[in-house]
Structures are given as structure tokens and as C-alpha cells.
């Protein structure tokens, strides 16, 4: 199924799109070469072409590129805009880019392969003196009072005893998970703190960490941390998903505590917040210390702890482990061998079905399996 996330953002966030358009108008000079990463339906590529770019390349992992090609043709830019489905880090181009534009964020800019992708294209594809859009994302955090969200996702489902069973033992796993929410400005407790700045022209690592501190000025019930970003696309052009702004598709991030805490005037609170990219996904840690008059509370939370640990899975990653091929692995091995010999898709599927007769109900089923495998690795 086509992923129309890019189109959804375009429709839902006209303010965001206006900011990107303004940044492209300020940076794409007549005759420029531009690259749109995560092009989606091609809106950024179309804007760059309209600004006078001589050539625009658009790349996306998703087959939505097929729709983008239709839109590019319908708007008369087929000679200027060249679209391709694939992983930008595996592609080469005949020329360097004067402008590279992207919006690869999730709720927060620390999302999937966003940072490694920006580092790669900056080093390989950006011309000397070229422009990256965005230039910078700045991450902010504050303490939040979110009783309904906390109850809905972190308390009620695990304490309601569904069908008479006690589910409370699962709750500790859940409170190590952060989630996308919409934080109203009145839910923010105290001043927001700047946690980290991602300077895309210089950033060298996808891992980010920093410390936050607050002194509580008035008694309040706190449920955890709220995070958001503000972006500088170019010069003074940008936008933010901070609470109170026009709602954007990103929402905000809510990092819960294991339990709500009543904070008193004069309490001191510190948080060490860290995000590490591991195997394509971010592992978040938020370690909180609350110094109160009567006691000091310490919460050490991590998205790693939200996953049940399987000792057998760790054993398969030891250097002395000797792995073997699964049935699917052996099937893939046959397909790749035929692929190397230059066999047609139909011949590969027929060969595969004869070698693994119990795996496929029909030749068409084998053909579909082979086509999916080759689409991923071919």
C-alpha cells in the first residue's frame, strides 16, 4: 500500500509547507541543482522546479514515488524533476547538489536513519557552499501535568483487572515507553529547557545526550516530561511543534515517570536525557532525580526496559555462535543463485517451487515470493 504520509503532512500542515516553500524560494537560484530526500508526493521537488532549478532529483524509499511521477508530469516538470525509489545512501548522481531539502523527522528529529542519512548526503552529495534545508533542529523539554493521558495509557488498562485477571505486573514495562501526544500549553509546568541542538551542517553522530534542571516554584502534580522541537529551515524561516502552536502532524513526545509525583515549592529536579541509535532504532533513556524536603526520588527509565528480554536472542549475537540457514534462508539462497545466472523471474519461481514443493500452493505464489525478495535485494 502506498504511504501517503508526505501528502498527509502537506494537507494537515499548511504552515509547515509555507515555511518550506519560503526556504526553497530563498535558496534555489535559477539553474541550481536540488535534491529532495523523502520526496513523498514530490511537493518539495515541485517547488524547487518552480523556483528555477535546472534539475531536481527526488528520492523516497516508498512506492509513493509512482504517484509523485504522475503529479510531476501533470504539472509539466517531467524534463526537470527526476524521481527514483530507493535508499538515498546507496545512490549516486552525476552532479553535486546546490540545495538538499528533507523532512525525515518523526515526532522528534531523532528518528530512524534521519541523522545518518543527513550526514551521508552532506558529505557525498552537497556541493561546496551548498545549502541544507533544514539547517538546524533544537530540542526542548519541560515538566508536564497530563492526568488523562497518563491514566489512559499507563494506569487504567493495567489496573482495571480485565476479565478478572491481575495485569499490574505488566505496568512497569509500559512506563518505559514514550508516546506521541498533544500537550496543551496549560499542561506545561515551569520554563521549557533547551536539551540539544542538531546542527545539520556539522553534526557527526546520531547519538545525543544532555542534562536538564528545574527548581519548582509552585506545588503541582507532575507525570513526566514533554519534548518538542523548533526548526530553522533557512535564515529566520522555520516552525515548531511546541505546545500552543498551530497543531502539526508531529505532535509532541511524552516521557512518563513510573508514577505521578507531587512536586513542592523549592524541590530541585534534574534529568539526564539520552538517545542512542542502535540497529536503526533509537533507544531512549531518561534518568530523573527529585530532591524533596523529606526524600530524594530516583527514576531510571529506558525504552530498552520496555521490551521483555529473551536470553536465547542474546546468545545468537555472541561471536562464537555458529548460525545456520532457516528454510526461508535456503530458499533465498536458491533465488540469488538463479539471479546471478540471469534467469527470468518466471524461471526462478518454477525452479524454487520444484526445490521446495511444500512451501508454495502454486507457481503464482512462488512468483510473488520471488518478486518481493528481488524487489528488496535485487
Secondary structure as GFF3:
##gff-version 3
##sequence-region A 1 378
A	DSSP	alpha_helix	5	12	.	.	.	ID=ss1
A	DSSP	alpha_helix	14	27	.	.	.	ID=ss2
A	DSSP	beta_strand	33	37	.	.	.	ID=ss3
A	DSSP	alpha_helix	43	50	.	.	.	ID=ss4
A	DSSP	beta_strand	55	60	.	.	.	ID=ss5
A	DSSP	alpha_helix	65	74	.	.	.	ID=ss6
A	DSSP	beta_strand	81	85	.	.	.	ID=ss7
A	DSSP	three_ten_helix	88	90	.	.	.	ID=ss8
A	DSSP	beta_strand	97	102	.	.	.	ID=ss9
A	DSSP	alpha_helix	114	124	.	.	.	ID=ss10
A	DSSP	beta_strand	126	133	.	.	.	ID=ss11
A	DSSP	beta_strand	136	144	.	.	.	ID=ss12
A	DSSP	alpha_helix	147	150	.	.	.	ID=ss13
A	DSSP	pi_helix	151	155	.	.	.	ID=ss14
A	DSSP	alpha_helix	156	159	.	.	.	ID=ss15
A	DSSP	three_ten_helix	162	164	.	.	.	ID=ss16
A	DSSP	three_ten_helix	168	170	.	.	.	ID=ss17
A	DSSP	alpha_helix	171	174	.	.	.	ID=ss18
A	DSSP	beta_strand	179	181	.	.	.	ID=ss19
A	DSSP	three_ten_helix	185	187	.	.	.	ID=ss20
A	DSSP	beta_strand	188	199	.	.	.	ID=ss21
A	DSSP	beta_strand	208	215	.	.	.	ID=ss22
A	DSSP	beta_strand	220	234	.	.	.	ID=ss23
A	DSSP	beta_strand	237	240	.	.	.	ID=ss24
A	DSSP	beta_strand	252	263	.	.	.	ID=ss25
A	DSSP	beta_strand	268	278	.	.	.	ID=ss26
A	DSSP	beta_strand	281	291	.	.	.	ID=ss27
A	DSSP	beta_strand	296	302	.	.	.	ID=ss28
A	DSSP	three_ten_helix	303	306	.	.	.	ID=ss29
A	DSSP	alpha_helix	311	315	.	.	.	ID=ss30
A	DSSP	alpha_helix	327	340	.	.	.	ID=ss31
A	DSSP	alpha_helix	345	355	.	.	.	ID=ss32
A	DSSP	alpha_helix	363	377	.	.	.	ID=ss33
###
